[in-house]
Amino acid sequence: MPISTGQQEHAEFADYVSQFGDNIRAFLRLESAGGLLLMGATILAMLVKNSPLSELYAAFLLVPGEVRVGALSVEKPLFLWVNDGHMAVFFFLVGMEIKREAVEGYLSDRTQIILPGIAALGGMVVPAAIYLGLNWGDPVAMQGWAVPTATDIAFALAVLSLLGPRVPVTLRVFLMTLAILDDLGAIIVIAVFYTANLSLISLLLAVVAMVTLVVLRSFRVVAIGPYIIVGMVLWVCVLKSGVHATLAGVITALAIPVVGATPDAEPPLRRLIHMLHPWVAFGILPLFAFVNTGVSMAGLNPQLLLGSVPVGIAAGLVLGKQLGVFGFTWAAVSLGIANKPPGVSWTQIYGVSLLCGIGFTMSLFIGALAFAEGGAGYARPDRLGILIGSLLAGVFGYLVLRFAPNSAPTERAAESEISRA
């Protein structure tokens, strides 16, 4: 009996995902659980900030911390240690995830990243255009154009986890790939657009550290220790240079070897990912959410909520993301540039497009960079826009996926093959 084109696509996709089934399932479990913890940390921060413990919360954020080696010292309040230091570890993990998937995962097959790559591009361009359109002419507000371009994969996958088997595995893979490429885009945006007051000496020292990483990689050093030590030196140099310090995490990640000392040895890259992922998902990101989402509701009024910054961010996340992701995806499939994921309906793709509007972690991070010198007047509205926009995108995305038609029988059969991978 001849095999139809659709069945062949399902079988090929099942074979493809089966090679990385364990990694995908582990990733989903950690990211989904971490996303739920992020929600809890956000709610706790809001409750504490709007309670009699508000002053204690503010004091906690300003707890001083210092690391000194001779004449060299790094001194910051706690919230900056989280944003500059702990988030460098987060970006280190993101960089390793991108490298692993590019070398041996689902990003290694370039045909598999065409559609999510186009969708990710749309999900950055359209929200930025909407934000700029609403804030054009205000030079301070326009600095936040990149805030609504980000997607928080942990939150998005946490929402998908609430839907259980109603969501095809192929749709989860599409979302993961899109979000990873979105993270890569955010890294580039931070490096290019949110760098100022450069120190030439620190930059030169950072280059020396990067060359050292290249040398270690060239000599096939597989011990993790040397890379971590050089990476810490690189972090300090980048921090002092004026470039955001989290980029040191990405650069270090790209140097970590993907092969072990022997064919049977676990590769350093994979070992580090397995070791760091729980710490990042259950420690660093919830702490980041706690110190960055404590928004006071005192004096909140419609004028503040309807300001161009929060409205631009919320509109970019809720409207821009769905228009960009879904519109670019539909155009790519219609023009024959890429194929729609097997077992996935257009309604489900639209639901995922809505979930991409959950910016949260990356949006908060970019917002902190964009409005660092924007004055206190911008600090609360940008976070309000992120929280409101992310909440609406998450609720609407959940509802669309909850009531989306189930996959056809042949599609469910393909999903069964993938789930057994």
N, C-alpha and C positions, 0 to 999 in steps of 0.2 A: 504494500500500500504506500503510495507516494507521501512524502512528508511535506506539509505546507510550509511556506516561508515563515509564518508566525511561529509554528512549532519549532522550526530550526533555530530561529532567533532565541526562543525560550531555552532550548537545549544548550546553545552556545553560551548564553548568559549564565546558566546554571553551572556549566563546566568552569566558566571563568571565575565566578564567585566562590566555587568550591575550593579553589586553591588558597583562598584567604578567609574562609568561613570563621575560623577560630578568632582571628584578629578582629573581624567585623563584629562578632557577637560580644567579645570582651569590650571593645570600644563602645558599643551601644549601651552595655550594662553600666559602665563607669560614667559615661557622659549623661545618661538619663538620670541616674541616681545623683550625680553631681548637680544636675540642673534643678532637681527637687530641693537639694540642700541650698542652692543659690536662692531659691524662692524664700526658704525659711530665713536665711540671713538678711534678705532684703526687708521682709516683714518685721523682723526683730529690730533692725536699724531704724525703721520708720516709727515703731512703737517706742523705742528708747528715746529717740530724738524729740518726740512729742509727749514726753512724760516728765515727771519731776527729776528723772535721771539725765535730763538733757545736758546739764553742765558737766556731769561726770563723763558723758559721751564725748563732749568737746575736749575735755581734758585728756581723755584716752587717745584721741587722735593726735594730740600735740605732745605726747610723751617723747622726750628727746632720746636719741640713740646715736652713738658715735663709735666708729671703728678707726683706730689710729695705728699707724706703723711708722715710727720715727716722726719725721716732719709731715708726712702725708696723712691726712685725716679726711674722713667722710662723716659729716654730721648732719642729721636730718630728723624731723619729727616723725612719729610712727607712720602717719598716713603716707608720707613720701617714701619711707622705707618699703611700704607695701607696694606703692605705685611704681617706684623705680627699681627696687630690689627684688621683691617677690614676683612681680610681674615679668621680670627678666627670666626667671625660671619658667614661668608659663610660656613665654615666647621661645625659650630653649626647647620645651616640649613640642610646641607647635612646629618649630623648624625641623625637629627630628621626625615628627609625624609626616610632614610634607616630603622629606627626603626618603623615608622608608617607602611611602606609597609611590613616589616617583621612580624608585629603583626596583621595587619588587611587589608593589601592591597594585590597586586598581587604577592608579595614575600612570603606571608604566605602559599601559596600552593607550596610546594617544587617541585612538578612536573612541575610547570610553569617556574622555574628558572634553570632547568637543562641545556636546550639548550643555553639560553643567558649566563649562567655561564660558560659553556664550550667555547662559543664564546669569552667572555671577557678574559678568560685565554689565548686563542690563540692570542688575540689582545694585550696581554702584552708580552708574551714569544717571539714571532717571531720578533716584532720591536726591542726588546732589543738585540736579537741575531744578527740582521742585524747591529745595531749600534756598538755593541762590535766588530763584525767582521771587520768593517771599521776603528775602532779606537784602535785595539789591540796593546799593547806595549806603548801607551801614557797614563801614569797614571793619568794625569790631565783630558785629554779628556774622559777617561773611566768613570769618575765620572758622566757623563751625560747619562749613559745607560738607565735610567728610563724616560728621557725626552720624547721620542716618544711613550711611552706606554700608555699615557693618551688620553681620549676622552672628548671633550667639548660638553656636552649635549645641552647647549643653542644654540651654533652655528649650531650643527647638526639638531636640531629641527627647527631652523630658515630656513635652506635650505629646509627641508621637507615642511614647511609652504608655500614656494613659489610654490610648486607643487600641493597644494590644494587637491581635491578629487582623484587625480591620485594615491595617496599613501594610501593603506589600513590601517585602524585603527590598525589591528593586527600587521602590520609592525612597526607602531609607538610605540606600547606597547613593542614589541621585542627590539627596539632601546632604549627605556627608561629603561627597565630592565637591558639590557647590560651595559648602561652608569652608572646606579646606582651601579652595581657590580664593574664596572671599577673604580668608585670613591672610593669604599671600598678598592679595591686593591691598589690604589694610597695612601690612608691613611696608610695602612700597610707598604708600601714601604718607605714612609716618616719617619714613626716611627722607622723602623728597620735600614735603610741605610743612613739616613741623620741626624744623631744625633752624636754630638761630644762634647768634653770638659765638661763632666758632673759635676755638683755641687751636692755633696751628701746631703748637708743641704737643698738645694732648692728641691731636689727630695723627701726628707722625708716630707717637708712641703706640697708638692704636694700630697703625699700619704694621709696625714691628711685631706686635702681638699676633696680628692676622697672618703675617709671613711665617711666624713660628708655628702656628696651627697648620699651615700648608706644609711646612717641613716635616712636622710630626706625621702628617698624613702620607707624605711622599715616602718616608722611611717605614711605612706600614706599622707604626706603633699602635698596638691594640689595647694597651693599658688605658683605663679611663682617667686615672689620676692626672697625668700630664695635661690632658685636654681641659680638665676642670680648673687646674691651677692657672693655665694660660688664659682660659676664659674669664676667670675672676680678675686677672690683670687687665684684660681687654675691657671688662665691664667698667672698671675704675677709669680707664683712659677715655672711653666713650662718654662716660658720665661727665668727666671734666672738660670734654671737648665741645659740648653744646649739642651734640647729636643725642637723641634720646637713648638712655642706657639700655633699654630693653632690646635694642637691635644687636647688642653684643651677644645676647642669648641666641638669636637666630644665626649669627655668623659662626658661633661656636658649634651649634647643632650641625651645620653643614659640613663640619670637619670630622665629626664622629664617624669612625669606620663602620661599614655595613657588613663586614666579614670578620670572623673570629680568627684566632691564632691557628686553629686547626679546623678541618672541615666539620668536625663534630662539636666544636665549641660554639656556645651561643654568641652571636655577634654583639659587640659593645652597644651598637645603636639600639637593638631590640632589648637588650638587658636594661639600658637606661630608661627606655620608654616604659617598660613594665614596672620599674622601680619608682619612677617619678609620677606616673599617671594618677595613682590614688592620692598622693600628697597634693597634687595640683587640684584634682577634682574635689577632694574633701577638705582641703586645708587652705590653699592659697586663694582660689577663686571665691569661696564663701567669705574669707577675711576681706578680700578686695571689695566684695559687694557690701559687707557690713560697714566699712569705713567710707564708702563712696555714695551710699544711698540714704543716708540719714537726712531727710529733707523736712524742715520745719513747716508745719501747716499754719503757724501763727501769721495772721495778716494776709492769708491767701485770698485773693479776690479775682474776679473775672478779667480785670485789666492785665493782671500778671499772667494768668493762664492763657490769655489770648494774644500775648506778645508775639512778635514775629519769630523770635528764637524758638520757644517751645512749640508753637504751631508749625513752624518750618520743619523741626525735627520730627514731630508726631506725624505730620503729613508725609514726610519723606519715608518714614518707616512703614506706615499703614498703606498709603496710596502708592508711593514711589516704588517700594519693593515689589508689591504685587504686579504693578504695571510693567516694571522692568524685567523681573524674572519670568513672569508668565508671557509677556509680550515677546521678549527675545527668544524664549523657548518655542513658542508657537511659530514665530517667523522662521527660525532655523529648521524646524521640522517641515513646514510648508514649502520652503525653498529647496528641500532635499539636502541641506548641509549636514544634518544629523538625523538619527532615528529616535523616536520616542521610546523610553524604557519599556520593555515588555511587561505586560501584566499591570500597567498603570493607565488610568483613565485621565482625560483632560481635567475633570473635576478634581481629582486627587492632586494633579500638578498645580492647579490653582490653589488648593489648600496649602500645599507646601510653599507656594509663592507668598502666601499670607504669613506663614510661620517664619519666613526669612526676614520679616519685619521685626522680629524680636532681636533688637540690637544689643541691649543691655551691656554685658561686660566690655566688649570692644567699643561700643558707643560711649559708655562712661569714660573709658580710657582715653579715647580720642577727644572727648569733650573736655577732659581735664587738661589736655595739651593745648587745645584750641583756645580755651578761655582762661589760661593760667595768668595772663596779664590783662584780662578783660574787665577786671573789677568785680566787686561783690555783686553788682546788679545782674551779672550774667550767670553766676554760679548756680543759683537755685532754679531759674527757668530752664536751663539746658537739661538739668537732671529731671525736672518735671516732664519735659517733652519726651525724654527717653523712657521714663517709667510709664507714662500714659500711652505712648505709641507702642511700646513693647507689649503692654497688657492688652490693648485692643487687637493687635496683630495676633497674639497668642489665642485669645478667645475666639476671634473670627476664624482663624485657621483651624482650631479644634472643631468648631461647629461644622465647617465645610467638610472636613475629613470624616467627622462622625456620621454625617448623613450622606456621604458620597456613595454611589452604587458599588456593590462588591465586584471583585474581578470575575471575569467569565471563567467557566470550568477549566478551559485549556490554560488560562493564565494561572489559576490556582494550582494546577498540576505543576506548572513551572516553578511556582513559589515553593511547593512541597519539596521539589528537587533541591532548591537552594537552601531551604531550612535544614535539610539533612546533610548539607556540605560540611 
